[in-house]
Amino acid sequence: MNPIARLARGFVRLEVDVWVSLGRAITRKPDTAGGVPIRYAGAVSAFLWAFVVVSAVEIPAMHLLIPWAPVRIVALVLGAWGLLWILGTLAGHHMYSHLLTDEQLRVRYLRRTRLDIPLTAIRSVHPELRAYDGTKSLQLTGPTSDTLAVTVGSSTNIRLTLTTPHTFHTPHGDFTATAIALWADDPQAAVTSIRAAMTTHRAA
């Protein structure tokens, strides 16, 4: 696939994800069926809400400041689209939490990034706060690039060590890792829940 087609496909997927997330938020149907959600939205919610407020103020301001009717209409449409897009992005952080089940931990970021990790594949889990350069939400890091970081706000605060290297298939490509770093709003509670699930699963 050529770069232009890949970029267009990525844009369409992102647009679909935003509107689906917004629809789930409006209908109050988070994608958490069958498991216990581990939330991560807190790291960016204040930042995104600030954009929502700015956009909401900007729309009527532009309407009053622009004297040409056709331009006002275009500005209104673009402003409304931008406001809904930000709300959809914010919704995605809340509608697609990490999910802990009796069998696996599903690490997610928004709608499409999803790493399904069987509890039997996790050797250990502990809190570990780290910050990352750049804006990529999914990246290999560490001294030997063997840790797959699913960042929120360019940070993670939990580290999972896997029993063996595992390849994850994602919209951003395939990544082989021996550890996973992720963000949770309450890392200590998340670590406690994951450890309890691991113990229960191994005892079953």
C-alpha positions in Angstrom: 0.0 0.0 0.0 1.4 3.4 -1.0 2.0 6.1 1.7 -0.9 8.3 0.5 -3.4 5.3 0.6 -2.1 4.3 4.0 -2.5 7.8 5.4 -6.0 8.0 4.0 -6.9 4.7 5.4 -5.6 5.7 8.8 -7.6 8.9 8.7 -10.8 7.1 7.9 -10.2 4.6 10.7 -9.6 7.4 13.1 -12.7 9.2 12.1 -14.8 6.1 12.4 -13.3 5.4 15.9 -14.1 8.9 17.1 -17.8 8.7 16.0 -18.3 5.2 17.4 -16.8 6.2 20.7 -19.0 9.3 20.8 -22.0 7.1 20.1 -21.1 4.7 22.9 -20.7 7.7 25.3 -24.1 9.1 24.3 -25.9 5.8 24.8 -23.8 5.0 27.9 -22.5 1.7 26.6 -18.8 1.4 27.5 -17.0 -1.6 26.0 -16.5 -3.4 29.3 -18.7 -6.5 29.1 -17.3 -9.6 30.6 -14.5 -8.0 32.7 -13.5 -5.4 35.3 -12.4 -2.1 33.7 -9.1 -0.6 34.6 -9.4 3.1 33.7 -6.7 5.3 32.2 -8.6 8.4 31.0 -7.5 10.5 34.0 -4.1 11.2 32.6 -5.5 13.3 29.7 -9.1 14.2 30.6 -8.3 17.7 32.0 -6.3 18.4 28.9 -9.0 17.3 26.5 -11.7 19.1 28.5 -9.7 22.3 28.2 -9.8 21.9 24.4 -13.6 21.3 24.5 -14.1 24.5 26.4 -11.9 26.5 24.1 -13.7 25.1 21.0 -17.1 25.8 22.5 -16.1 29.4 23.1 -14.5 29.8 19.7 -17.6 28.8 17.7 -19.9 31.7 18.7 -16.9 34.1 18.8 -16.0 33.3 15.2 -19.7 33.7 14.2 -19.7 37.2 15.7 -16.3 38.3 14.3 -16.6 37.0 10.6 -18.7 39.5 8.6 -19.2 37.3 5.5 -22.1 34.8 5.7 -20.6 32.0 3.5 -17.4 32.1 5.5 -19.4 32.1 8.8 -21.2 29.0 7.7 -18.0 27.2 6.8 -16.4 28.3 10.1 -19.5 27.1 12.0 -19.4 23.6 10.3 -15.7 23.2 10.9 -16.0 24.4 14.5 -18.8 22.0 15.3 -17.0 19.1 13.6 -13.8 19.9 15.6 -15.8 20.1 18.9 -17.5 16.8 18.3 -14.2 15.3 17.3 -12.5 16.3 20.5 -15.5 15.0 22.5 -15.3 11.7 20.6 -11.6 11.4 21.4 -12.4 12.1 25.1 -15.2 9.5 24.9 -12.8 6.9 23.5 -10.6 7.2 26.6 -13.6 6.4 28.8 -15.4 3.8 26.6 -12.4 1.5 26.0 -10.7 1.0 29.4 -8.2 -1.8 30.0 -10.2 -4.9 30.8 -9.3 -7.6 33.4 -11.2 -11.0 33.0 -10.7 -14.4 34.6 -8.5 -15.5 31.7 -6.7 -12.4 30.4 -5.7 -8.8 30.7 -6.8 -6.7 27.7 -4.6 -3.6 27.5 -6.1 -1.0 25.3 -5.8 2.6 24.0 -8.9 4.0 22.5 -10.9 1.7 20.1 -8.3 -0.2 18.0 -5.2 -0.6 20.0 -5.7 -3.8 22.0 -3.2 -6.3 23.5 -4.8 -9.5 24.8 -2.4 -11.0 27.4 -3.3 -14.4 29.0 -2.9 -14.3 32.8 -0.7 -17.4 32.4 1.7 -15.4 30.2 2.3 -12.8 32.9 5.3 -13.5 35.2 5.1 -10.4 37.4 3.4 -7.0 37.6 4.4 -4.0 39.6 4.0 -0.2 39.6 6.7 1.6 37.6 6.3 5.3 36.6 8.0 6.3 33.3 7.8 9.2 30.9 8.5 8.9 27.2 9.6 11.2 24.4 7.3 11.8 21.5 3.6 11.4 21.1 3.3 7.7 20.0 0.8 5.8 22.0 2.5 2.5 21.2 6.3 2.1 21.1 9.1 -0.4 21.9 11.4 0.9 24.5 14.0 -0.2 27.1 17.7 -0.8 26.8 17.1 -3.7 24.3 13.8 -2.4 22.9 11.9 -5.4 24.4 9.2 -3.4 26.3 6.1 -2.5 24.5 4.8 0.8 26.1 1.1 1.7 25.7 1.4 5.3 26.8 -1.3 7.8 27.9 -0.1 11.3 28.1 3.4 10.1 27.1 3.6 8.1 30.4 3.1 4.6 31.9 3.0 3.6 35.5 2.6 -0.2 35.5 5.0 -2.8 34.1 4.1 -6.4 33.2 6.9 -8.9 32.7 5.9 -11.8 30.4 7.0 -15.4 30.8 8.2 -15.6 27.2 8.5 -13.1 24.2 5.2 -12.5 22.6 4.3 -10.9 19.3 1.3 -8.5 19.3 -0.5 -7.6 16.1 -1.8 -4.0 16.2 -2.9 -1.3 13.7 0.5 0.2 14.1 2.3 -3.0 13.1 3.6 -6.1 14.8 5.6 -5.8 18.0 7.5 -8.5 19.8 8.1 -7.9 23.5 9.0 -9.5 26.8 7.3 -6.8 28.9 4.4 -4.4 28.6 4.2 -1.0 30.2 0.8 0.7 30.6 -1.0 3.5 32.4 -3.8 3.1 35.0 -5.4 5.9 36.9 -4.9 3.9 40.1 -1.8 1.8 39.5 -1.7 0.2 43.0 -5.3 -0.9 42.8 -4.7 -2.2 39.2 -1.6 -4.1 40.2 -3.5 -5.7 43.2 -6.4 -6.7 41.0 -4.1 -8.2 38.3 -2.1 -10.2 40.9 -5.3 -11.5 42.5 -6.6 -12.6 39.2 -3.3 -14.4 38.4 -3.4 -16.2 41.7 -7.0 -17.2 41.3 -6.5 -18.4 37.8 -3.4 -20.5 38.7 -5.3 -22.1 41.6 -8.2 -23.1 39.5 
